[in-house]
Amino acid sequence: MSETVLHGPLEDRHRALGASFAEFGGWLMPVSYAGTVAEHNATRATVGLFDVSHLGKALVRGPGAAAYVNSALTNDLTRIGPGKAQYTLCCNESGGVIDDLIAYYVADDEIFLVPNAANTAAVVAELQRHAPPGLTITDEHRSYAVLAVQGPKAADVLGALGLPTEMDYMGYADAEYDGVPVRVCRTGYTGEQGYELLPEWERAGVVWDALLEQVRAAGGEPAGLGARDTLRTEMGYPLHGHELSLDISPVQARAGWAVGWKKDAFWGRDALLAEKQAGPRRTLRGLKALGRGVLRADLTVLAPGDEARDGVPVGVTTSGTFSPTLKVGIALALIDTAAGIADGQTVIVDVRGRPLECEVVAPPFVPARTR
C-alpha cells in the first residue's frame, strides 16, 4: 500500500461494519462487508449503499462557465440546463480520454464536475490551463462526500428520510437532511434505479448513518467497491484505465453517444471525427464464457475457426469477473475490427494457458433498470 494513501470521511464507520479495504485511485476504500456476491445480489434485488467519496469534485465558476465547459468536454451541455446532469468525457487533442465524468449544470456561470479519483488533478489542470480570464476552476475533492443508493428500493430509502426522489433520470435537486445540505442526483453505476448524494464532507456521517438504517430496514446491505465493479461490468459500463484511457478513445469504447458530434469545438474533436469517419481499428465488445472459468483483465482473445485463423490473437480483455446475476464468467474486450467477428460468434480467451470458449455479445449482459 502506498505511504501517501488518502482516507475518506467515513472510514471509521466502515471499519466498525467489518469492511475489508483496498487502495483505489490513491484512496483507501471499502471493498466488501458481507461479501461481494451478497452485496451485488442485494443491490439487484432490494438496495445497496455505497460510499464512493474517493470520486473527485471540481467547480467551474464565472461568466460563461457553461459555454467554456461545453467547448472543452465532449458532450453537448446545451442539451441540458439547470437541475440536470450529464455524462461526458475530457479528451486530449489526439482523442485519448483523460477522464470520464459527470457534469452538473448548476447555472450558466456554474458547472460542478465529478471526475474519477485518480484523474481529478489532471482534469482540473487542463481546465485551468485553457480557461479564459474571469473563470475560476477549483479542486473540491474534500468538500463533498459521494454516497450511492442503488436498487429497486432506492426511492423508498430516500423517501423515508424526506429526500427528493421524483426527478427524471440524470436530474438532481439540492436538499437538506438533519441540517446537512445534500445534492441528490438520479444517477448511478449499477444499472439499477438509484441516486447519488453529495453531502458536505465533514458531516457526511450523519447522512450515511440515516441511509444505512433505512437500507437495512428495506432488506438491503452496505456494499463495497467489489460489488460496484461486478455490477458495472454486467452493465458494460466503462472504467477509466480499463475501457477508456489515453490509448482508448470514445469511438473504440462505444461511448460516441457521449460526444456532441455537431458541436463546433471540444478537445480532441478533429481526431475523433477522423476516427469515426475511418472506423475504429478496434471496438469494445462483451464476452460471455461458455464453460467454467473466471475472466479477468489483460487476457488475450483468440479467433477460432478455419485452420488459417485458428489461434490468431484478435484482442484483449479490459475487465472481467464472475457475474453473480448470470452465474457465468463475463468480460469486456477490445476486439480488432479487421477480424470481422460478429455478435453471436465465439472466440477463445487464453486464461493463464487454458483456452476458454466465449460468446461475443453486445453489452449490457443484463437489462438496465435505471429509468
N, C-alpha and C positions, 0 to 999 in steps of 0.2 A: 504493500500500500504506500502511496506517495506520502512524503512527510508534510506536504502542503495541502492535504485533503481538506475540503471545506465541509462545514456542518450546517444542516438545515435547522429551522426553528423548532422542530417537533421531535428531535432525536430522542429526548428523554422519554417521551410518550411511546415511541416505537420500541425502545428497549424494555419498557415496562410491559409491553404486549408480547415480548419474547421474539422480536423480529431478528432475522439474520440480515447482515449488511454486506454491501459490496460498494466499491468505488465506481461511480458512473459520471462521466463528464467532469471529473475532478471533485465530485461531491460524494460523501458517504451517505448512501440511501438504503432504505429497507428493501430487501429482495423478496422476502416472504415472511408470513406469520404462521398460518396453519398449514402451509404448503401451497406451491404454485397451482397445482391442478384443482385443489379445493377452492382457492381464491378465484381462479378462472371460471369454474363452474358456477360459483355464487354470483359472479358478475353477469353471466349469461342468463341465469335463472331468476335472480332476485336483484341484488345490488352490491356493488363493491365500492369501497372508499380508498382512494389513492392519495398519497402525499407526493406531489411532483414539484415541490418548491425549488428543486435544483434548476428548473427551467428559468431562462433569463427573462428579464423585463427591461424595456428601454422606452424612452419617451422622446418624441419629436414634437417640438412646440415652437410656435411663432407664425407670423403671417405667411400663408402659402404652405403650411406643413403638409397638408394632404396632397397638394399638387406636386411637391417635391418627392414625397414617398412614392407617388404614382409614377414619377419619371425615373425612379430608381429600381423599384421592385417589379416583379414580372406581372402579377395580376392587375386587373383594372379596378382601381378604387372608385372610379366613377359609377361602377355598378352597384355600389352600396352607399350608405350615408350614416349619419349619427345613429347609434344604437345597434349597429351591425358590425360583425367581424368577418374576416376573410383570410383564407389560407393563401399564402403567396411564397415567393422564392426570391432570395437575394443571390444574384449570379455575378460572376466576373465577366470581363469582356469576351472571353473565349467560350462562354456559355456554361462553364462549370458552376456548380452550386456551392456557394459559400455557406448557405444555410436555408432551411425551410422554416417558416414561422407563421404566426397568426398576427394579423394587424387589426386592432380595434379602432374603428373610426369614431372618435370622441367628438370632434368638431373639425371644421376646415383648418383650424390652426392648432389641432392637437391629435396626434396619432400615437396610440400606445401599442408597443410591439412585444410579442412573446417569442423569442428565438430559443434555440436549444442551448443547454447549459454551457457546453464547451465552446460554442461559437459566438456567444454574446459579445465578447470584446471585439471580435473581428467584424461583426455586423455594425456595432456602434462606431468603430474606427472608420469603416467605409462610408457610413452615412455622414460622419463628421468631416471627412476629407473632401466630400463633394458638396457639402451644404452651402447654400448661398448665404450672404450676410443676413442677420436677423433671425436665423433659426438656431435653436439650441437642441442638441441631441445628448441625452444623459443616460447613463447606465443606472437602472433602478433595481438591480438584481436583488438586493436585500431590503427593498421597500415593501415587497409583497410576497406572500406565500402563494402556492397554487395547489388547490385541493380538487380532486376529480371525484364526482359521484356518478357512477355509471351502472346502468342496468334497467330492467323493466320497472323497478320500483323507485327509480331515482327521483321522479317528481313527487312521489309520496313522502320521501325523506325530506326534501326541501320544503314541501308544503307544510309539514308538521312543525317546521321552525319559522313559518311565516315568510319564507324567502320566495321570490318570484320564480314561476315555472312556465308561464304561458307564452314566452317569447318564441318566435319562429326559430328554426334551425339556423345557427350562426348569428342569432340575435343575442343581445345582452342587456342587462339592466343593473343600475347601481342601487344597492340596498344597504341595510344595516341589520346586524344581529347582535343583540345584547350590548349595544353601544359600539360595536366594531363595524366600520364601513367595509363592505364587501361587494365586489363586482361579480355578477353571476352571468355566465355565458353558456348558451346551449351548444356546447361543443364537446369533443372527446376524441379518444384514440383507441376505442374498443369495438366500434361498430354497433354499440347499443345506444339507445336514447340516454342522454346523460347531460351533465353540467360540469363546468369547470368554474371554481370560485377563487377569487383573488382577494383575500383579506389582508389587512396590514400584517407585515412580517412579525412584529413584536407581540401582536395579540392573536395570532393565528390559532393558538392552543384553545382559545375559547370556542372558536368555530369548529375546530376538529373534534373536541370533546362532545359537542352537541350533535354533530353529524354522526359520530360513531355510535352514540346511544340510539339514534333513530335507525341507522343502518342495521344494527343488531336486532332492534325491535321488528324490522321488516324481514328478518331472516338472512341478512347479508353478512359480509365479512370485511374487515380491513384487508387490502390487497397490496402487494408489493410490485416491484418492477419486473419480477419474473412473470407474473400473470399479465402485466401490461404488455410484455413482449409477445407472449403466446396469443393474446387477444388481437393485437395489431397485426401479427403475422397471418392469422386466419383471415383478416380483412384485406391483406395485401397492402397495408399502409406502409409507406417508406420510412426508414430510419436513417437519418443523415450519418454518413460514414459507411453505410451498407448499400442502400438502394439509391441514394443521392450523394454526390461528393463533387469535388473539384474535377474529377475524372468521369463522372456520370451525370450527364445532362438531363434536364426535364424531358427532352424528347425521348431519350433512351429509357427513362424511368416511367414512361407513360403518364407523365404529370403535365402534359401540354394543356390540359384543361385549366391549369392554374397560371396560364400565360395569356396576357392580353395581346393577342397577335396583331390586332388592328391599331394598337397604340403607336404613337409617333416615336416614343422613346422609352427604353428601360435598359438597364445594364445587361449586356450580352445579347441584345436584340438581333444584331446583324448575324452573329454566329448561329444563334438558334433558328432564325429564319432560313439560313442556308442549310442547316442540318435537316430541318423539317422538309424543305423542298427536295433535297437529295435523298432523304430517307436515312434513318439511323443505321449504323453498322451493326448495332445490337439492340435488343429490346427486352424489357423486363417481362418475365413470364412466371406462371405458377407451376409448381411440380407437386404431384401427389404420389406418394410411394405406393407401389402395388404389392410390395412384400414387407416383411418385417425389417425395421431399421429406422434409426433416427437421423434425419438430415440436419446438417449444420452449415454454417457459412464457409466459403472458400473451398468447396469441393468441386472437382472437375466434372463437367457434364459431357457425356459422350453420345454420339449419334449411332444407334443401332441400324440395322437394315441390310442392304446388299453387302457383299463381301468387300467392295471397294471403299465403302464408307464406314464399315464396322469399326468401332473403337476410336473414331476420329473425334478429338475434342471440339465441341461446338459452344461451350460456355462455361460459366462458373456460378455457383450458388452465392447469393449475397446474404441471405438469412435462412435459417432452418430450425425446425422444432418438431416436437410431437404435438399434434393437435388434440387437446382434451375433448373437443366437440366431436371431431370425426374419428378420433382414436386411430389415426394413422400419422405417419411422418409427412410433413409438408415443407416446402421451401419456396423461396423466391430466387430467381436466377436470371442472369443476363445471358441471352441466347443470341448467337450470331445470326443476323438476318439472312446472310448468304446460305445458311444451312437449310433454309426452306422448310423448317419444322412447323407444323400447324397444330392448333389445339386439338386434343384427342389422340395425337400420336404419342409414342413412347420414346423415352431416352433412357440412358443408363447413367447413374451417378456413382462415381468412384468413392465409396465410403471406406476410407482407410484400407484400400486394396480389395474391398469386397464390392462387387457390382450390385447395385440396387436399381431395379427397373421402376421407372416413374412415368406417370401420365402427365403430359403437358396440358395445363388448364389456364383459363383466364381468371385471375383473382376478381372478386373475393372467393375464398374457399367456402364460406358460409354466408347466408344472406345478411345484408346490412339492415339494421333496425333503428338507424339514427333519427329518422323523422317520425 
